[in-house]
Amino acid sequence: MTIKLYDLAGAEDDRRFSPNCWRIKMALRHKRLEFETVPWRFTEKDAIAFSGQGLVPVLVDGGHAVHDSWRIALYLDEAYPQRPGLFEGAEARALCEFFNAWAFARCSRRSSR
């Protein structure tokens, strides 16, 4: 079964502009996994309602649906350990998790001003 990635699209299907979705596309390519992108727009909440929230990226792999770029990256490393890793060991994963949390905390503080 093909991995599907719901990816934010503009008015035209080929206009993809979400950096969070780009992260996952790069992770999938790094792990050399075949995938299909599904264009999604902000008004199409019903299309991803099965994921339990209304934002992309959403990855569907067989019977698994995972949302949030960080959670998707962790899932890919756990589900496909035989493929190239996204993190080199527990220390690298912890450092990436810290940086991810720090960057998003700074962004959310900046946007609330």
Buried (B, 14 or more C-beta within 10 A) or exposed (E): EEBBBBBBBEEEEEEBEBEBBBBBBEBBEBBEBEBEBBBBEEEBEEBBEEBEEBBBBBBBBEEEBBBBBBEBBBBBBEBBEEBEBBBEEEEEBEEBBEEBEEEEEEEEEEEEE
